[in-house]
Amino acid sequence: MNNSTCKLAAAVFTLSTLSLAMVPQSAKAHGYMVVPQDYANSCKEGTTTDPTLCTETIGNQRNQIVQGEAAGNHKHVVPQNLCSANMGGEYSALDIPSSNRYATTLTPDTDGYIEISYMTTADHKTWYTDIFVTRDGFNPDTDALTWADLERVEAIDWHGKFMSGSDTIGTAGIKKYKVKWPEAKTGKRILYQVWQRTNPYHMEHEVLGKPVQNVWDSNEAFYSCANINIVSDGTPPDDSQWKSNEKFAPETPHLKIGDIVTARIMVDGTTRVEIDLDINANNIEQKVWKHELATKVNAHKPTEDLLEVGVLNSETDEVTLSANHELNRIFFTNEGFSHLIHVTQADQTEFEFTWNGLQDVYDKKPGESINIPLDLVITEGNDVSYTYIATLIETVQRNGQPVVIEGTVGDLQSFKIDKTGEYSVNVVIKDENEVTESRYFSFNVKESTNPEPGNTSVTWNNQSGVPVMVALQHGIWGEWLSAGATLNLSSDAELFNRPGWEVKEGDELNLGALVNGVEYVSCGKVTFSGDIMLNISKNSCSVN
């Protein structure tokens, strides 16, 4: 993805967004559920393919099903349309109940716990994750979700820490946590999760009470709906020949006669075997083609001693194919084995592409720009014309809009980069037959030299009578300063040298302070040069 007085809510929101620049990260804000797979993520991953249930925006923004001013009052900001967080517009597709949505099969472990995997594309200081399940009698295929349909499973209190467990440093990536599952809640249901970032003035929680009082972050909350199937324990015995297993063919693609469904058997993420099934009028129903494909997988001679699809008898350690495709799992005799289902559409020829010459890191001189060539190459495909749309975003968004380049593969264009930071580029290529492939690329732009510290210094003089937090600008915060105290920082101080926000001699800054943790007071634009004195009162700031 790619600062004047205001109330705390706005100040905290800006703080939460901009302060991400203080920590090096490798992903966009903010998160989505991987296991079980939530609705938006299933749109991106292609496991839900019904076009009425997904849009390109939902897939690309799967980590931003969010309400910015939730502050713990979720029923107020999301009174209805829970799965879209009441965001409206294209996101309303997330609120449509349908049997065509992907459902993750989960089996509680021997202690009755299920494990949730959540991808934080940007980690945040967190108050809680609140996990709910739908009531008995609720049908995810036909019923629109309301708060009255939800029963709390567990509220996990993170006590203002990052979900990575740290007090100070957030780390993007998958976070895993277990919850005790209610024994009676089996079958198909919706698991609903609320991820609430922390601030002292959030609404009290029904179970956890008041939030932690000394940690400031944001009012934001993120929401996830995931269809789940809870089945009984089929864990292999300790001496079992089966070393790993997973739900067989969890994908629910929309198929047409003439399509080809392929089971790809992979070892450590690399495809080793492909087993195809032609789709015709007799097997186009999901329950039929999944059973036929499982039968072909079990009969495939090269892998018959390595895997089996079906239901495990934990007493005999035998796997038997079930007529109910929802119950079948694929069992492997080795760790590192997995599978996925791929669909080749009728008259579709796949292609592959790469970005030729892309580097992981680029050096940029201070004050200059660099051009990064967008050299796209079709590595496998037909001799036809290919068009592309490439969208560049700054991993830590500060301001501005994504940069979009459109063109034809073979016509060389470039991205002009004038800021340091981590960047991601989503490239979507389409051929003459409307066959589409997409990939994400990333790179980092760093300053090639580090300027020597100058003689500039800034002094904050707290005349407000209450504690203040010094600020480089609205959202980039420094130390707390008690009433009547002063703080002098030279240009080599950490506040002026945070990655991505380095300040140079002669820069114009919007210096200020957060008074009593409630109101931001701006000192206006100040040229970063010489000795600067800021006199902070409760409602104003003067510059000497």
NUMARRO-915676 format. One record per residue (C-alpha): residue number from 0; residue in three letters; x, y, z. Coordinates in steps of 0.1 Angstrom, whole numbers, padded with zeros to 4 digits. Layout:
! residues N
ATOM   i  aa     u     v     w
ATOM NUM ALA     X     Y     Z
...
//
This chain:
! residues 544
ATOM   i  aa     u     v     w
ATOM   0 MET  0000  0000  0000
ATOM   1 ASN  0015  0020 -0008
ATOM   2 ASN -0005  0158  0101
ATOM   3 SER -0045  0214  0147
ATOM   4 THR -0063  0197  0176
ATOM   5 CYS -0083  0165  0174
ATOM   6 LYS -0099  0139  0197
ATOM   7 LEU -0082  0108  0209
ATOM   8 ALA -0101  0084  0186
ATOM   9 ALA -0087  0100  0155
ATOM  10 ALA -0053  0104  0170
ATOM  11 VAL -0051  0068  0180
ATOM  12 PHE -0063  0056  0146
ATOM  13 THR -0035  0076  0129
ATOM  14 LEU -0011  0064  0155
ATOM  15 SER -0020  0028  0148
ATOM  16 THR -0016  0032  0111
ATOM  17 LEU  0016  0053  0110
ATOM  18 SER  0034  0036  0138
ATOM  19 LEU  0037  0005  0117
ATOM  20 ALA  0066  0024  0100
ATOM  21 MET  0085  0020  0132
ATOM  22 VAL  0088 -0018  0128
ATOM  23 PRO  0101 -0034  0096
ATOM  24 GLN  0074 -0056  0082
ATOM  25 SER  0068 -0077  0051
ATOM  26 ALA  0031 -0075  0045
ATOM  27 LYS  0000 -0053  0043
ATOM  28 ALA -0023 -0044  0071
ATOM  29 HIS -0040 -0063  0087
ATOM  30 GLY -0053 -0100  0089
ATOM  31 TYR -0075 -0128  0079
ATOM  32 MET -0083 -0164  0090
ATOM  33 VAL -0064 -0192  0073
ATOM  34 VAL -0077 -0222  0093
ATOM  35 PRO -0106 -0223  0093
ATOM  36 GLN -0106 -0204  0060
ATOM  37 ASP -0128 -0172  0063
ATOM  38 TYR -0151 -0160  0036
ATOM  39 ALA -0129 -0133  0022
ATOM  40 ASN -0098 -0155  0022
ATOM  41 SER -0117 -0183  0004
ATOM  42 CYS -0125 -0158 -0023
ATOM  43 LYS -0088 -0150 -0027
ATOM  44 GLU -0077 -0186 -0026
ATOM  45 GLY -0104 -0197 -0051
ATOM  46 THR -0120 -0223 -0028
ATOM  47 THR -0152 -0203 -0031
ATOM  48 THR -0158 -0197 -0068
ATOM  49 ASP -0195 -0187 -0069
ATOM  50 PRO -0193 -0152 -0085
ATOM  51 THR -0223 -0140 -0065
ATOM  52 LEU -0203 -0146 -0033
ATOM  53 CYS -0170 -0131 -0042
ATOM  54 THR -0156 -0100 -0059
ATOM  55 GLU -0121 -0091 -0068
ATOM  56 THR -0121 -0064 -0042
ATOM  57 ILE -0131 -0088 -0015
ATOM  58 GLY -0103 -0112 -0024
ATOM  59 ASN -0077 -0085 -0027
ATOM  60 GLN -0088 -0068  0006
ATOM  61 ARG -0093 -0100  0025
ATOM  62 ASN -0072 -0086  0054
ATOM  63 GLN -0093 -0055  0058
ATOM  64 ILE -0128 -0066  0069
ATOM  65 VAL -0127 -0039  0095
ATOM  66 GLN -0145 -0011  0114
ATOM  67 GLY -0121  0017  0123
ATOM  68 GLU -0140  0031  0153
ATOM  69 ALA -0153 -0001  0169
ATOM  70 ALA -0136  0005  0203
ATOM  71 GLY -0152 -0027  0217
ATOM  72 ASN -0187 -0016  0208
ATOM  73 HIS -0192 -0042  0181
ATOM  74 LYS -0230 -0044  0181
ATOM  75 HIS -0231 -0006  0175
ATOM  76 VAL -0207 -0004  0146
ATOM  77 VAL -0218 -0038  0131
ATOM  78 PRO -0255 -0040  0140
ATOM  79 GLN -0262 -0063  0110
ATOM  80 ASN -0243 -0078  0081
ATOM  81 LEU -0218 -0094  0104
ATOM  82 CYS -0197 -0112  0079
ATOM  83 SER -0189 -0080  0059
ATOM  84 ALA -0185 -0060  0091
ATOM  85 ASN -0214 -0039  0078
ATOM  86 MET -0190 -0023  0053
ATOM  87 GLY -0215 -0023  0025
ATOM  88 GLY -0209 -0020 -0012
ATOM  89 GLU -0191 -0049 -0028
ATOM  90 TYR -0184 -0064  0006
ATOM  91 SER -0221 -0071  0010
ATOM  92 ALA -0215 -0103 -0010
ATOM  93 LEU -0199 -0117  0022
ATOM  94 ASP -0233 -0116  0039
ATOM  95 ILE -0251 -0139  0014
ATOM  96 PRO -0258 -0173  0030
ATOM  97 SER -0250 -0201  0005
ATOM  98 SER -0242 -0238  0004
ATOM  99 ASN -0215 -0229 -0022
ATOM 100 ARG -0192 -0213  0003
ATOM 101 TYR -0161 -0233  0013
ATOM 102 ALA -0163 -0250  0046
ATOM 103 THR -0133 -0262  0066
ATOM 104 THR -0136 -0295  0083
ATOM 105 LEU -0122 -0294  0119
ATOM 106 THR -0117 -0323  0143
ATOM 107 PRO -0111 -0314  0180
ATOM 108 ASP -0080 -0330  0195
ATOM 109 THR -0081 -0356  0223
ATOM 110 ASP -0084 -0328  0248
ATOM 111 GLY -0113 -0312  0229
ATOM 112 TYR -0094 -0282  0214
ATOM 113 ILE -0094 -0269  0179
ATOM 114 GLU -0065 -0248  0165
ATOM 115 ILE -0071 -0215  0147
ATOM 116 SER -0045 -0201  0123
ATOM 117 TYR -0047 -0164  0117
ATOM 118 MET -0026 -0145  0092
ATOM 119 THR -0016 -0110  0106
ATOM 120 THR -0003 -0092  0076
ATOM 121 ALA  0005 -0065  0101
ATOM 122 ASP  0007 -0073  0138
ATOM 123 HIS -0009 -0049  0163
ATOM 124 LYS -0011 -0045  0200
ATOM 125 THR -0042 -0065  0208
ATOM 126 TRP -0068 -0065  0236
ATOM 127 TYR -0086 -0097  0226
ATOM 128 THR -0098 -0121  0200
ATOM 129 ASP -0134 -0131  0207
ATOM 130 ILE -0146 -0164  0191
ATOM 131 PHE -0182 -0174  0186
ATOM 132 VAL -0201 -0202  0170
ATOM 133 THR -0237 -0203  0157
ATOM 134 ARG -0265 -0217  0178
ATOM 135 ASP -0281 -0251  0173
ATOM 136 GLY -0307 -0249  0145
ATOM 137 PHE -0289 -0222  0125
ATOM 138 ASN -0282 -0231  0089
ATOM 139 PRO -0252 -0214  0073
ATOM 140 ASP -0265 -0223  0039
ATOM 141 THR -0298 -0204  0042
ATOM 142 ASP -0298 -0182  0073
ATOM 143 ALA -0284 -0146  0074
ATOM 144 LEU -0261 -0142  0105
ATOM 145 THR -0272 -0120  0134
ATOM 146 TRP -0257 -0114  0169
ATOM 147 ALA -0286 -0134  0184
ATOM 148 ASP -0274 -0164  0164
ATOM 149 LEU -0239 -0164  0181
ATOM 150 GLU -0227 -0181  0213
ATOM 151 ARG -0193 -0173  0227
ATOM 152 VAL -0168 -0201  0226
ATOM 153 GLU -0139 -0182  0242
ATOM 154 ALA -0124 -0147  0246
ATOM 155 ILE -0086 -0147  0245
ATOM 156 ASP -0071 -0118  0264
ATOM 157 TRP -0038 -0106  0249
ATOM 158 HIS -0033 -0079  0276
ATOM 159 GLY -0023 -0053  0251
ATOM 160 LYS  0006 -0073  0237
ATOM 161 PHE  0012 -0081  0200
ATOM 162 MET -0003 -0114  0189
ATOM 163 SER  0033 -0126  0185
ATOM 164 GLY  0035 -0123  0223
ATOM 165 SER  0059 -0093  0224
ATOM 166 ASP  0053 -0060  0243
ATOM 167 THR  0073 -0040  0218
ATOM 168 ILE  0077 -0056  0184
ATOM 169 GLY  0050 -0070  0162
ATOM 170 THR  0058 -0097  0136
ATOM 171 ALA  0036 -0103  0106
ATOM 172 GLY  0028 -0140  0099
ATOM 173 ILE  0005 -0168  0109
ATOM 174 LYS -0005 -0168  0146
ATOM 175 LYS -0019 -0201  0160
ATOM 176 TYR -0040 -0204  0191
ATOM 177 LYS -0063 -0231  0205
ATOM 178 VAL -0098 -0229  0220
ATOM 179 LYS -0118 -0255  0239
ATOM 180 TRP -0146 -0265  0217
ATOM 181 PRO -0181 -0272  0231
ATOM 182 GLU -0187 -0309  0227
ATOM 183 ALA -0223 -0305  0215
ATOM 184 LYS -0214 -0280  0187
ATOM 185 THR -0209 -0305  0158
ATOM 186 GLY -0218 -0304  0122
ATOM 187 LYS -0218 -0274  0099
ATOM 188 ARG -0217 -0240  0116
ATOM 189 ILE -0203 -0205  0113
ATOM 190 LEU -0172 -0196  0134
ATOM 191 TYR -0172 -0158  0139
ATOM 192 GLN -0141 -0140  0152
ATOM 193 VAL -0136 -0104  0164
ATOM 194 TRP -0100 -0092  0166
ATOM 195 GLN -0100 -0060  0188
ATOM 196 ARG -0069 -0038  0190
ATOM 197 THR -0063 -0021  0224
ATOM 198 ASN -0069  0013  0239
ATOM 199 PRO -0077  0022  0276
ATOM 200 TYR -0111  0037  0268
ATOM 201 HIS -0127  0009  0249
ATOM 202 MET -0161 -0004  0260
ATOM 203 GLU -0159 -0030  0287
ATOM 204 HIS -0160 -0066  0276
ATOM 205 GLU -0187 -0090  0289
ATOM 206 VAL -0161 -0115  0301
ATOM 207 LEU -0128 -0097  0303
ATOM 208 GLY -0141 -0064  0318
ATOM 209 LYS -0120 -0033  0313
ATOM 210 PRO -0091 -0031  0288
ATOM 211 VAL -0055 -0028  0299
ATOM 212 GLN -0051  0008  0310
ATOM 213 ASN -0015  0017  0300
ATOM 214 VAL -0013  0006  0264
ATOM 215 TRP -0025  0027  0235
ATOM 216 ASP -0030  0015  0200
ATOM 217 SER -0063  0018  0180
ATOM 218 ASN -0101  0016  0180
ATOM 219 GLU -0099 -0008  0150
ATOM 220 ALA -0115 -0042  0151
ATOM 221 PHE -0114 -0069  0124
ATOM 222 TYR -0141 -0095  0117
ATOM 223 SER -0141 -0129  0102
ATOM 224 CYS -0168 -0154  0092
ATOM 225 ALA -0158 -0190  0084
ATOM 226 ASN -0179 -0220  0076
ATOM 227 ILE -0168 -0251  0095
ATOM 228 ASN -0177 -0287  0098
ATOM 229 ILE -0170 -0302  0132
ATOM 230 VAL -0164 -0340  0130
ATOM 231 SER -0155 -0365  0156
ATOM 232 ASP -0120 -0375  0164
ATOM 233 GLY -0104 -0397  0138
ATOM 234 THR -0068 -0394  0150
ATOM 235 PRO -0046 -0423  0140
ATOM 236 PRO -0031 -0443  0169
ATOM 237 ASP  0005 -0437  0180
ATOM 238 ASP  0018 -0467  0161
ATOM 239 SER -0003 -0459  0129
ATOM 240 GLN  0012 -0461  0095
ATOM 241 TRP -0004 -0427  0087
ATOM 242 LYS  0018 -0398  0096
ATOM 243 SER -0004 -0369  0084
ATOM 244 ASN -0039 -0363  0070
ATOM 245 GLU -0061 -0335  0057
ATOM 246 LYS -0096 -0330  0044
ATOM 247 PHE -0099 -0344  0009
ATOM 248 ALA -0109 -0320 -0019
ATOM 249 PRO -0122 -0292  0004
ATOM 250 GLU -0125 -0269 -0026
ATOM 251 THR -0160 -0263 -0041
ATOM 252 PRO -0154 -0250 -0076
ATOM 253 HIS -0182 -0243 -0101
ATOM 254 LEU -0177 -0268 -0128
ATOM 255 LYS -0189 -0271 -0164
ATOM 256 ILE -0191 -0301 -0187
ATOM 257 GLY -0157 -0305 -0203
ATOM 258 ASP -0137 -0292 -0174
ATOM 259 ILE -0109 -0313 -0159
ATOM 260 VAL -0104 -0317 -0121
ATOM 261 THR -0069 -0326 -0111
ATOM 262 ALA -0057 -0339 -0077
ATOM 263 ARG -0022 -0327 -0072
ATOM 264 ILE -0002 -0348 -0048
ATOM 265 MET  0027 -0327 -0034
ATOM 266 VAL  0058 -0333 -0013
ATOM 267 ASP  0070 -0303  0006
ATOM 268 GLY  0049 -0281 -0016
ATOM 269 THR  0061 -0294 -0049
ATOM 270 THR  0037 -0313 -0072
ATOM 271 ARG  0049 -0349 -0078
ATOM 272 VAL  0017 -0366 -0091
ATOM 273 GLU -0013 -0353 -0110
ATOM 274 ILE -0045 -0375 -0112
ATOM 275 ASP -0072 -0361 -0136
ATOM 276 LEU -0109 -0366 -0138
ATOM 277 ASP -0130 -0354 -0168
ATOM 278 ILE -0163 -0337 -0159
ATOM 279 ASN -0194 -0348 -0177
ATOM 280 ALA -0231 -0347 -0173
ATOM 281 ASN -0231 -0377 -0150
ATOM 282 ASN -0205 -0366 -0125
ATOM 283 ILE -0208 -0328 -0125
ATOM 284 GLU -0224 -0328 -0090
ATOM 285 GLN -0199 -0322 -0062
ATOM 286 LYS -0208 -0353 -0043
ATOM 287 VAL -0203 -0374 -0074
ATOM 288 TRP -0171 -0360 -0088
ATOM 289 LYS -0154 -0359 -0054
ATOM 290 HIS -0162 -0396 -0049
ATOM 291 GLU -0150 -0405 -0084
ATOM 292 LEU -0118 -0385 -0080
ATOM 293 ALA -0111 -0402 -0046
ATOM 294 THR -0116 -0436 -0062
ATOM 295 LYS -0091 -0427 -0089
ATOM 296 VAL -0066 -0415 -0063
ATOM 297 ASN -0069 -0447 -0043
ATOM 298 ALA -0064 -0468 -0075
ATOM 299 HIS -0034 -0449 -0087
ATOM 300 LYS -0006 -0476 -0086
ATOM 301 PRO  0025 -0453 -0082
ATOM 302 THR  0010 -0439 -0049
ATOM 303 GLU -0010 -0468 -0035
ATOM 304 ASP  0015 -0474 -0007
ATOM 305 LEU  0018 -0438  0001
ATOM 306 LEU -0017 -0425  0006
ATOM 307 GLU -0054 -0434  0009
ATOM 308 VAL -0086 -0414  0008
ATOM 309 GLY -0115 -0423  0031
ATOM 310 VAL -0124 -0426  0068
ATOM 311 LEU -0100 -0440  0093
ATOM 312 ASN -0109 -0469  0116
ATOM 313 SER -0086 -0460  0146
ATOM 314 GLU -0088 -0496  0159
ATOM 315 THR -0077 -0514  0127
ATOM 316 ASP -0057 -0484  0112
ATOM 317 GLU -0076 -0490  0079
ATOM 318 VAL -0089 -0463  0057
ATOM 319 THR -0122 -0469  0038
ATOM 320 LEU -0137 -0446  0012
ATOM 321 SER -0171 -0432  0024
ATOM 322 ALA -0200 -0424  0001
ATOM 323 ASN -0203 -0391  0020
ATOM 324 HIS -0177 -0369  0005
ATOM 325 GLU -0178 -0345  0036
ATOM 326 LEU -0163 -0373  0057
ATOM 327 ASN -0134 -0383  0035
ATOM 328 ARG -0098 -0373  0044
ATOM 329 ILE -0066 -0381  0026
ATOM 330 PHE -0040 -0400  0048
ATOM 331 PHE -0003 -0400  0040
ATOM 332 THR  0024 -0424  0052
ATOM 333 ASN  0050 -0396  0052
ATOM 334 GLU  0052 -0361  0067
ATOM 335 GLY  0054 -0333  0042
ATOM 336 PHE  0028 -0348  0019
ATOM 337 SER -0002 -0327  0010
ATOM 338 HIS -0027 -0322 -0019
ATOM 339 LEU -0048 -0296 -0037
ATOM 340 ILE -0075 -0296 -0063
ATOM 341 HIS -0070 -0277 -0095
ATOM 342 VAL -0096 -0271 -0123
ATOM 343 THR -0087 -0267 -0159
ATOM 344 GLN -0117 -0251 -0176
ATOM 345 ALA -0129 -0264 -0210
ATOM 346 ASP -0109 -0249 -0239
ATOM 347 GLN -0086 -0233 -0213
ATOM 348 THR -0048 -0235 -0218
ATOM 349 GLU -0028 -0225 -0188
ATOM 350 PHE  0002 -0203 -0188
ATOM 351 GLU  0029 -0192 -0164
ATOM 352 PHE  0049 -0160 -0161
ATOM 353 THR  0077 -0144 -0141
ATOM 354 TRP  0092 -0109 -0135
ATOM 355 ASN  0126 -0110 -0152
ATOM 356 GLY  0154 -0092 -0133
ATOM 357 LEU  0134 -0083 -0102
ATOM 358 GLN  0157 -0078 -0072
ATOM 359 ASP  0149 -0084 -0035
ATOM 360 VAL  0166 -0051 -0025
ATOM 361 TYR  0173 -0019 -0044
ATOM 362 ASP  0195  0010 -0033
ATOM 363 LYS  0184  0046 -0037
ATOM 364 LYS  0204  0077 -0031
ATOM 365 PRO  0189  0104 -0008
ATOM 366 GLY  0167  0128 -0027
ATOM 367 GLU  0167  0107 -0059
ATOM 368 SER  0143  0083 -0075
ATOM 369 ILE  0149  0049 -0090
ATOM 370 ASN  0131  0032 -0119
ATOM 371 ILE  0123 -0005 -0115
ATOM 372 PRO  0117 -0021 -0149
ATOM 373 LEU  0085 -0042 -0151
ATOM 374 ASP  0099 -0069 -0174
ATOM 375 LEU  0072 -0096 -0175
ATOM 376 VAL  0079 -0128 -0194
ATOM 377 ILE  0056 -0157 -0203
ATOM 378 THR  0076 -0188 -0194
ATOM 379 GLU  0050 -0214 -0205
ATOM 380 GLY  0020 -0208 -0227
ATOM 381 ASN  0007 -0203 -0262
ATOM 382 ASP  0020 -0179 -0288
ATOM 383 VAL -0008 -0153 -0282
ATOM 384 SER -0011 -0118 -0269
ATOM 385 TYR -0011 -0113 -0231
ATOM 386 THR -0022 -0081 -0213
ATOM 387 TYR -0015 -0072 -0177
ATOM 388 ILE -0024 -0050 -0148
ATOM 389 ALA  0003 -0044 -0122
ATOM 390 THR -0006 -0027 -0090
ATOM 391 LEU  0022 -0014 -0067
ATOM 392 ILE  0015 -0007 -0031
ATOM 393 GLU  0037  0003 -0002
ATOM 394 THR  0037 -0024  0024
ATOM 395 VAL  0035  0001  0052
ATOM 396 GLN  0009  0026  0039
ATOM 397 ARG  0015  0062  0047
ATOM 398 ASN -0004  0083  0021
ATOM 399 GLY -0011  0084 -0015
ATOM 400 GLN -0028  0058 -0038
ATOM 401 PRO -0016  0025 -0053
ATOM 402 VAL  0004  0029 -0086
ATOM 403 VAL -0012  0010 -0115
ATOM 404 ILE  0005  0001 -0148
ATOM 405 GLU -0014 -0016 -0176
ATOM 406 GLY  0001 -0029 -0208
ATOM 407 THR  0010 -0058 -0231
ATOM 408 VAL  0036 -0083 -0221
ATOM 409 GLY  0067 -0075 -0240
ATOM 410 ASP  0063 -0037 -0238
ATOM 411 LEU  0087 -0026 -0211
ATOM 412 GLN  0075 -0001 -0185
ATOM 413 SER  0089  0009 -0151
ATOM 414 PHE  0077  0018 -0116
ATOM 415 LYS  0093  0051 -0104
ATOM 416 ILE  0101  0048 -0067
ATOM 417 ASP  0111  0079 -0047
ATOM 418 LYS  0107  0066 -0011
ATOM 419 THR  0124  0039  0008
ATOM 420 GLY  0103  0011  0021
ATOM 421 GLU  0089 -0024  0014
ATOM 422 TYR  0067 -0027 -0017
ATOM 423 SER  0044 -0054 -0031
ATOM 424 VAL  0032 -0057 -0066
ATOM 425 ASN  0001 -0077 -0077
ATOM 426 VAL  0004 -0087 -0113
ATOM 427 VAL -0026 -0100 -0132
ATOM 428 ILE -0021 -0113 -0167
ATOM 429 LYS -0048 -0123 -0191
ATOM 430 ASP -0046 -0140 -0225
ATOM 431 GLU -0068 -0137 -0256
ATOM 432 ASN -0091 -0164 -0243
ATOM 433 GLU -0097 -0145 -0210
ATOM 434 VAL -0076 -0171 -0191
ATOM 435 THR -0062 -0152 -0161
ATOM 436 GLU -0032 -0159 -0139
ATOM 437 SER -0019 -0137 -0110
ATOM 438 ARG  0011 -0135 -0087
ATOM 439 TYR  0024 -0113 -0059
ATOM 440 PHE  0060 -0099 -0060
ATOM 441 SER  0078 -0079 -0034
ATOM 442 PHE  0110 -0059 -0030
ATOM 443 ASN  0127 -0035 -0006
ATOM 444 VAL  0141  0000 -0014
ATOM 445 LYS  0168  0012  0010
ATOM 446 GLU  0189  0044  0012
ATOM 447 SER  0224  0037 -0002
ATOM 448 THR  0241  0062  0022
ATOM 449 ASN  0233  0074  0057
ATOM 450 PRO  0237  0112  0062
ATOM 451 GLU  0257  0124  0091
ATOM 452 PRO  0237  0139  0120
ATOM 453 GLY  0234  0177  0118
ATOM 454 ASN  0234  0203  0146
ATOM 455 THR  0197  0206  0149
ATOM 456 SER  0179  0200  0182
ATOM 457 VAL  0143  0202  0193
ATOM 458 THR  0132  0211  0229
ATOM 459 TRP  0097  0204  0242
ATOM 460 ASN  0088  0226  0271
ATOM 461 ASN  0057  0212  0289
ATOM 462 GLN  0036  0241  0302
ATOM 463 SER  0003  0223  0301
ATOM 464 GLY  0002  0212  0337
ATOM 465 VAL -0004  0176  0327
ATOM 466 PRO  0017  0148  0311
ATOM 467 VAL  0023  0151  0273
ATOM 468 MET  0037  0127  0247
ATOM 469 VAL  0061  0144  0223
ATOM 470 ALA  0054  0139  0186
ATOM 471 LEU  0074  0142  0154
ATOM 472 GLN  0041  0147  0137
ATOM 473 HIS  0005  0136  0142
ATOM 474 GLY  0009  0098  0147
ATOM 475 ILE  0047  0094  0152
ATOM 476 TRP  0051  0094  0190
ATOM 477 GLY  0081  0097  0213
ATOM 478 GLU  0085  0099  0251
ATOM 479 TRP  0061  0109  0278
ATOM 480 LEU  0070  0143  0294
ATOM 481 SER  0057  0151  0329
ATOM 482 ALA  0041  0185  0337
ATOM 483 GLY  0067  0213  0339
ATOM 484 ALA  0095  0192  0324
ATOM 485 THR  0115  0198  0293
ATOM 486 LEU  0130  0173  0268
ATOM 487 ASN  0158  0181  0243
ATOM 488 LEU  0165  0158  0214
ATOM 489 SER  0193  0162  0189
ATOM 490 SER  0189  0153  0152
ATOM 491 ASP  0205  0119  0158
ATOM 492 ALA  0178  0109  0183
ATOM 493 GLU  0158  0078  0176
ATOM 494 LEU  0125  0098  0171
ATOM 495 PHE  0141  0115  0140
ATOM 496 ASN  0156  0083  0125
ATOM 497 ARG  0129  0057  0124
ATOM 498 PRO  0130  0035  0093
ATOM 499 GLY  0110  0050  0065
ATOM 500 TRP  0105  0083  0085
ATOM 501 GLU  0141  0096  0087
ATOM 502 VAL  0143  0134  0090
ATOM 503 LYS  0170  0154  0072
ATOM 504 GLU  0183  0190  0078
ATOM 505 GLY  0159  0215  0061
ATOM 506 ASP  0128  0192  0061
ATOM 507 GLU  0095  0208  0071
ATOM 508 LEU  0079  0190  0100
ATOM 509 ASN  0046  0191  0118
ATOM 510 LEU  0058  0189  0154
ATOM 511 GLY  0035  0187  0183
ATOM 512 ALA  0024  0167  0214
ATOM 513 LEU -0004  0145  0227
ATOM 514 VAL -0017  0164  0258
ATOM 515 ASN -0028  0141  0287
ATOM 516 GLY -0032  0113  0262
ATOM 517 VAL -0064  0129  0249
ATOM 518 GLU -0059  0158  0225
ATOM 519 TYR -0032  0164  0199
ATOM 520 VAL -0017  0199  0199
ATOM 521 SER  0001  0209  0167
ATOM 522 CYS  0029  0234  0166
ATOM 523 GLY  0024  0238  0129
ATOM 524 LYS  0051  0235  0102
ATOM 525 VAL  0086  0239  0115
ATOM 526 THR  0118  0238  0094
ATOM 527 PHE  0142  0212  0109
ATOM 528 SER  0172  0234  0114
ATOM 529 GLY  0190  0251  0143
ATOM 530 ASP  0177  0250  0179
ATOM 531 ILE  0139  0247  0180
ATOM 532 MET  0120  0254  0212
ATOM 533 LEU  0083  0242  0215
ATOM 534 ASN  0062  0256  0244
ATOM 535 ILE  0033  0232  0249
ATOM 536 SER  0001  0244  0267
ATOM 537 LYS -0032  0225  0270
ATOM 538 ASN -0047  0239  0238
ATOM 539 SER -0018  0255  0219
ATOM 540 CYS  0018  0255  0210
ATOM 541 SER  0043  0283  0204
ATOM 542 VAL  0076  0280  0186
ATOM 543 ASN  0108  0299  0195
//
